[in-house]
């Protein structure tokens, strides 16, 4: 494996649990995507763009808890500012969202 990191490197990544509270189509994205609004509890509400339209409907996503990286810099995507990165497992071209098995407090640390 070429991209070995240290445990210290890993601890710099702030992975948290949040609940998707709003989902909108994102027609200006280069690839089909949704605009997600995610509640991270004490960390506040953050927005993310996610290319997950092939496996998830807007109704499937609403109120779903997800894992996200919350300490990346903001990224401009078309006219939308993405503030976090939702994490998923990739199989072929599909992304399967990672989530806790049971409901946990929004903002919970993933370690």
N, CA, C and O of each residue as an XYZ file, in Angstrom:
444
protein
N       0.851     -1.178      0.000
C       0.000      0.000      0.000
C       0.896      1.241      0.000
O       1.800      1.363      0.827
N       0.638      2.149     -0.926
C       1.489      3.317     -1.104
C       1.127      4.512     -0.232
O       1.972      5.374      0.010
N      -0.099      4.577      0.237
C      -0.535      5.777      0.940
C      -0.704      5.555      2.446
O      -1.750      5.883      3.007
N       0.296      5.013      3.086
C       0.280      4.754      4.525
C       0.267      6.085      5.282
O       1.027      6.997      4.960
N      -0.602      6.186      6.289
C      -0.620      7.356      7.156
C      -0.361      6.912      8.586
O      -0.463      5.728      8.906
N      -0.031      7.849      9.426
C       0.178      7.537     10.837
C      -1.143      7.688     11.576
O      -2.103      8.252     11.049
N      -1.181      7.176     12.805
C      -2.370      7.355     13.630
C      -2.602      8.838     13.880
O      -3.745      9.293     13.937
N      -1.525      9.584     14.029
C      -1.638     11.038     14.219
C      -2.327     11.685     13.012
O      -3.152     12.583     13.180
N      -1.995     11.234     11.798
C      -2.672     11.738     10.595
C      -4.172     11.458     10.674
O      -4.990     12.332     10.384
N      -4.523     10.244     11.064
C      -5.925      9.845     11.144
C      -6.683     10.706     12.152
O      -7.829     11.080     11.904
N      -6.057     11.023     13.285
C      -6.748     11.800     14.320
C      -7.061     13.227     13.869
O      -7.862     13.913     14.504
N      -6.445     13.673     12.792
C      -6.738     15.013     12.263
C      -8.066     15.050     11.512
O      -8.639     16.122     11.316
N      -8.555     13.893     11.093
C      -9.821     13.823     10.357
C     -10.960     13.795     11.375
O     -11.049     12.880     12.193
N     -11.820     14.794     11.316
C     -12.944     14.904     12.256
C     -14.191     14.295     11.620
O     -14.899     14.959     10.861
N     -14.452     13.029     11.936
C     -15.628     12.303     11.443
C     -16.736     12.409     12.484
O     -16.524     12.110     13.659
N     -17.902     12.830     12.052
C     -19.031     13.009     12.966
C     -20.306     12.421     12.372
O     -20.424     12.210     11.165
N     -21.263     12.165     13.278
C     -22.593     11.704     12.881
C     -23.513     12.910     12.784
O     -23.532     13.769     13.665
N     -24.272     12.959     11.703
C     -25.270     14.010     11.537
C     -26.527     13.443     10.924
O     -26.517     12.359     10.341
N     -27.608     14.183     11.058
C     -28.893     13.774     10.484
C     -29.251     14.706      9.336
O     -29.229     15.928      9.484
N     -29.578     14.119      8.197
C     -29.986     14.904      7.034
C     -31.376     15.484      7.313
O     -32.336     14.749      7.543
N     -31.461     16.813      7.288
C     -32.728     17.492      7.599
C     -33.375     18.134      6.375
O     -34.528     18.560      6.432
N     -32.634     18.204      5.271
C     -33.205     18.746      4.036
C     -32.429     18.185      2.851
O     -31.211     18.018      2.918
N     -33.140     17.897      1.772
C     -32.537     17.346      0.551
C     -33.146     18.065     -0.646
O     -34.367     18.164     -0.771
N     -32.275     18.565     -1.527
C     -32.742     19.238     -2.735
C     -31.979     18.725     -3.945
O     -30.820     18.325     -3.840
N     -32.647     18.743     -5.104
C     -31.957     18.437     -6.348
C     -30.882     19.494     -6.576
O     -30.996     20.620     -6.090
N     -29.836     19.126     -7.320
C     -28.737     20.049     -7.606
C     -28.497     20.052     -9.114
O     -27.515     19.474     -9.580
N     -29.374     20.690     -9.879
C     -29.282     20.632    -11.344
C     -28.024     21.279    -11.926
O     -27.647     20.957    -13.053
N     -27.365     22.178    -11.196
C     -26.169     22.850    -11.713
C     -24.895     22.027    -11.526
O     -23.842     22.404    -12.041
N     -24.971     20.916    -10.803
C     -23.795     20.057    -10.611
C     -23.431     19.383    -11.937
O     -24.303     19.107    -12.761
N     -22.139     19.122    -12.135
C     -21.688     18.454    -13.368
C     -22.249     17.045    -13.491
O     -22.600     16.607    -14.587
N     -22.336     16.330    -12.365
C     -22.907     14.984    -12.314
C     -24.140     15.031    -11.421
O     -24.209     15.865    -10.519
N     -25.124     14.146    -11.653
C     -26.331     14.168    -10.828
C     -25.981     14.131     -9.335
O     -25.205     13.287     -8.886
N     -26.567     15.059     -8.582
C     -26.248     15.174     -7.154
C     -27.418     15.788     -6.405
O     -28.341     16.353     -6.991
N     -27.343     15.656     -5.083
C     -28.271     16.328     -4.181
C     -27.505     17.368     -3.371
O     -26.298     17.252     -3.160
N     -28.228     18.377     -2.930
C     -27.731     19.304     -1.925
C     -28.327     18.849     -0.598
O     -29.547     18.813     -0.437
N     -27.463     18.506      0.344
C     -27.905     18.013      1.646
C     -27.681     19.074      2.708
O     -26.676     19.784      2.680
N     -28.609     19.183      3.639
C     -28.442     19.987      4.839
C     -28.423     18.999      5.995
O     -29.357     18.216      6.172
N     -27.340     19.044      6.790
C     -27.101     18.021      7.811
C     -26.936     18.675      9.177
O     -26.150     19.608      9.337
N     -27.683     18.179     10.160
C     -27.625     18.683     11.533
C     -26.581     17.888     12.312
O     -26.717     16.677     12.486
N     -25.539     18.576     12.779
C     -24.482     17.955     13.572
C     -24.576     18.352     15.041
O     -23.550     18.423     15.717
N     -25.762     18.609     15.547
C     -25.949     18.922     16.959
C     -25.203     20.182     17.360
O     -25.396     21.235     16.752
N     -24.354     20.087     18.376
C     -23.618     21.240     18.895
C     -22.688     21.871     17.860
O     -22.327     23.040     17.998
N     -22.288     21.116     16.819
C     -21.433     21.663     15.762
C     -22.218     22.524     14.784
O     -21.632     23.260     13.990
N     -23.527     22.434     14.840
C     -24.375     23.219     13.946
C     -24.813     22.461     12.715
O     -24.650     21.245     12.617
N     -25.365     23.195     11.791
C     -25.895     22.636     10.539
C     -24.904     22.946      9.430
O     -24.427     24.074      9.307
N     -24.596     21.927      8.615
C     -23.668     22.097      7.502
C     -24.315     21.569      6.227
O     -25.224     20.740      6.262
N     -23.819     22.073      5.102
C     -24.338     21.659      3.802
C     -23.298     20.822      3.059
O     -22.093     20.993      3.241
N     -23.791     19.921      2.222
C     -22.908     19.064      1.437
C     -23.570     18.738      0.102
O     -24.794     18.662      0.002
N     -22.747     18.550     -0.910
C     -23.218     18.056     -2.193
C     -22.830     16.581     -2.265
O     -21.705     16.212     -1.929
N     -23.761     15.745     -2.700
C     -23.487     14.309     -2.735
C     -24.026     13.691     -4.021
O     -25.195     13.865     -4.365
N     -23.159     12.969     -4.725
C     -23.539     12.290     -5.962
C     -24.064     10.892     -5.628
O     -23.397      9.886     -5.867
N     -25.265     10.858     -5.073
C     -25.842      9.601     -4.591
C     -27.260      9.401     -5.125
O     -28.069      8.699     -4.517
N     -27.548     10.021     -6.259
C     -28.919      9.997     -6.788
C     -29.340      8.653     -7.369
O     -30.535      8.392     -7.505
N     -28.378      7.793     -7.715
C     -28.768      6.511     -8.325
C     -29.295      5.520     -7.298
O     -30.127      4.675     -7.628
N     -28.821      5.611     -6.054
C     -29.247      4.649     -5.031
C     -30.258      5.201     -4.031
O     -30.978      4.437     -3.387
N     -30.315      6.526     -3.900
C     -31.143      7.126     -2.855
C     -32.085      8.174     -3.433
O     -31.685      9.028     -4.224
N     -33.339      8.087     -3.019
C     -34.293      9.144     -3.346
C     -34.204     10.206     -2.251
O     -33.626      9.964     -1.192
N     -34.768     11.363     -2.505
C     -34.777     12.415     -1.483
C     -35.503     11.928     -0.230
O     -35.097     12.244      0.888
N     -36.567     11.166     -0.416
C     -37.333     10.644      0.719
C     -36.507      9.646      1.535
O     -36.616      9.609      2.760
N     -35.676      8.832      0.858
C     -34.803      7.877      1.553
C     -33.799      8.594      2.447
O     -33.432      8.088      3.508
N     -33.361      9.761      2.022
C     -32.292     10.474      2.717
C     -32.779     11.318      3.892
O     -32.062     11.485      4.878
N     -33.983     11.844      3.789
C     -34.496     12.722      4.830
C     -34.567     12.002      6.174
O     -35.155     10.925      6.276
N     -33.974     12.593      7.191
C     -33.909     12.075      8.568
C     -32.964     10.888      8.732
O     -32.971     10.245      9.781
N     -32.159     10.587      7.730
C     -31.170      9.516      7.819
C     -29.901     10.051      8.485
O     -29.445     11.151      8.175
N     -29.342      9.272      9.392
C     -28.060      9.640      9.981
C     -26.942      9.165      9.064
O     -27.013      8.084      8.478
N     -25.907      9.995      8.951
C     -24.771      9.705      8.083
C     -23.474     10.047      8.804
O     -23.471     10.734      9.826
N     -22.374      9.551      8.246
C     -21.035      9.886      8.716
C     -20.478     10.927      7.750
O     -20.625     10.795      6.535
N     -19.833     11.972      8.297
C     -19.260     13.004      7.441
C     -17.967     13.544      8.044
O     -17.789     13.572      9.261
N     -17.078     13.968      7.162
C     -15.877     14.700      7.572
C     -16.295     16.160      7.689
O     -16.786     16.753      6.729
N     -16.096     16.736      8.877
C     -16.583     18.098      9.111
C     -15.465     19.141      9.184
O     -15.739     20.322      9.397
N     -14.209     18.717      9.011
C     -13.121     19.700      9.120
C     -12.331     19.897      7.821
O     -11.167     20.296      7.859
N     -12.958     19.621      6.681
C     -12.380     20.011      5.401
C     -12.685     21.488      5.176
O     -13.651     22.008      5.734
N     -11.873     22.173      4.364
C     -12.247     23.543      4.006
C     -13.498     23.519      3.127
O     -13.772     22.530      2.448
N     -14.248     24.615      3.150
C     -15.434     24.721      2.292
C     -15.011     24.615      0.832
O     -13.911     25.016      0.452
N     -15.925     24.058      0.015
C     -15.621     23.888     -1.408
C     -16.795     24.400     -2.234
O     -17.942     24.008     -2.020
N     -16.490     25.276     -3.174
C     -17.505     25.816     -4.070
C     -17.795     24.803     -5.167
O     -16.883     24.369     -5.870
N     -19.061     24.425     -5.317
C     -19.496     23.525     -6.381
C     -20.639     24.241     -7.096
O     -21.739     24.366     -6.556
N     -20.371     24.707     -8.306
C     -21.313     25.563     -9.052
C     -21.656     26.753     -8.163
O     -20.755     27.481     -7.746
N     -22.939     26.969     -7.862
C     -23.336     28.105     -7.023
C     -23.592     27.688     -5.570
O     -24.267     28.403     -4.830
N     -23.057     26.541     -5.166
C     -23.316     25.949     -3.847
C     -22.002     25.807     -3.084
O     -20.980     25.436     -3.663
N     -22.028     26.102     -1.784
C     -20.848     25.962     -0.941
C     -20.996     24.697     -0.082
O     -21.844     24.638      0.808
N     -20.167     23.696     -0.357
C     -20.168     22.450      0.406
C     -19.275     22.623      1.630
O     -18.131     23.063      1.514
N     -19.807     22.270      2.814
C     -19.107     22.510      4.072
C     -18.626     21.239      4.767
O     -17.915     21.312      5.769
N     -19.005     20.085      4.247
C     -18.578     18.815      4.823
C     -18.629     17.755      3.729
O     -19.182     17.989      2.654
N     -18.052     16.592      4.007
C     -18.015     15.496      3.036
C     -18.680     14.263      3.627
O     -18.180     13.674      4.585
N     -19.812     13.879      3.048
C     -20.513     12.672      3.485
C     -19.699     11.472      3.028
O     -19.190     11.452      1.907
N     -19.573     10.470      3.895
C     -18.697      9.321      3.654
C     -19.524      8.104      3.227
O     -20.594      7.835      3.773
N     -18.998      7.382      2.242
C     -19.678      6.182      1.786
C     -18.696      5.163      1.252
O     -17.530      5.466      1.001
N     -19.186      3.958      1.084
C     -18.393      2.877      0.495
C     -18.721      2.824     -0.998
O     -19.885      2.899     -1.390
N     -17.690      2.696     -1.817
C     -17.877      2.690     -3.266
C     -17.864      1.254     -3.790
O     -16.956      0.473     -3.502
N     -18.890      0.934     -4.559
C     -18.963     -0.359     -5.247
C     -19.308     -0.053     -6.693
O     -20.395      0.434     -7.003
N     -18.347     -0.353     -7.581
C     -18.466      0.020     -8.994
C     -18.632      1.534     -9.053
O     -17.727      2.250     -8.624
N     -19.734      2.049     -9.559
C     -19.925      3.500     -9.619
C     -20.898      4.019     -8.568
O     -21.223      5.207     -8.564
N     -21.364      3.159     -7.687
C     -22.342      3.557     -6.678
C     -21.676      3.839     -5.337
O     -20.679      3.213     -4.978
N     -22.245      4.790     -4.605
C     -21.771      5.126     -3.263
C     -22.855      4.728     -2.265
O     -23.996      5.181     -2.357
N     -22.483      3.876     -1.309
C     -23.382      3.426     -0.250
C     -23.019      4.191      1.015
O     -21.904      4.061      1.520
N     -23.946      4.983      1.529
C     -23.663      5.822      2.679
C     -23.357      5.004      3.923
O     -23.996      3.986      4.192
N     -22.364      5.470      4.677
C     -22.060      4.869      5.970
C     -22.942      5.525      7.027
O     -23.214      6.724      6.964
N     -23.389      4.718      8.008
C     -24.272      5.252      9.045
C     -24.199      4.363     10.278
O     -23.823      3.195     10.177
N     -24.557      4.906     11.449
C     -24.558      4.075     12.652
C     -25.684      3.048     12.603
O     -26.711      3.268     11.960
N     -25.482      1.932     13.286
C     -26.513      0.881     13.315
C     -27.743      1.317     14.096
O     -28.863      0.931     13.764
N     -27.535      2.123     15.134
C     -28.649      2.647     15.915
C     -28.517      4.159     15.969
O     -27.433      4.706     15.768
N     -29.629      4.832     16.242
C     -29.618      6.286     16.307
C     -28.709      6.741     17.448
O     -28.790      6.232     18.566
N     -27.842      7.710     17.142
C     -26.946      8.293     18.144
C     -27.123      9.810     18.110
O     -27.768     10.357     17.214
N     -26.544     10.467     19.093
C     -26.635     11.927     19.187
C     -25.911     12.576     18.002
O     -24.785     12.207     17.666
N     -26.581     13.548     17.379
C     -25.940     14.291     16.302
C     -24.675     14.962     16.822
O     -24.666     15.533     17.913
N     -23.606     14.886     16.031
C     -22.327     15.439     16.439
C     -21.419     14.420     17.099
O     -20.267     14.729     17.405
N     -21.919     13.200     17.328
C     -21.090     12.152     17.931
C     -19.840     11.917     17.104
O     -19.881     11.931     15.874
N     -18.732     11.702     17.789
C     -17.445     11.478     17.131
C     -17.381     10.041     16.624
O     -17.794      9.110     17.317
N     -16.865      9.870     15.423
C     -16.602      8.543     14.863
C     -15.111      8.293     15.028
O     -14.287      9.094     14.588
N     -14.770      7.179     15.663
C     -13.339      6.897     15.865
C     -13.017      5.452     15.517
O     -11.865      5.033     15.625
